[in-house]
């Protein structure tokens, strides 16, 4: 095994990708994991690379307030996590 030292941002991005992959693979409810990405974003000093994922909780809140059905919100969220996991 080869170990490499990563800076805070690269480590947070890698952890976010792995978390997204875990959520997708386990078919867990993505709505229960929104704060995971927010936490990583904060710990990485609000890095630009995780900006679109660190605010997922806020995005879901706005979608709910606008009357979006939970099923559509979940589908949108799964798509976003798929993008992150593939990146």
Buried (B, 14 or more C-beta within 10 A) or exposed (E): EEEEEEEEBBBBBEBBBEBBBBBBEEEEEBBEBBEBBBBBBBBBEEBEBBEBBBBBBEBBEEBEEEEEEEEEBBEBBBEBBBEBBEE
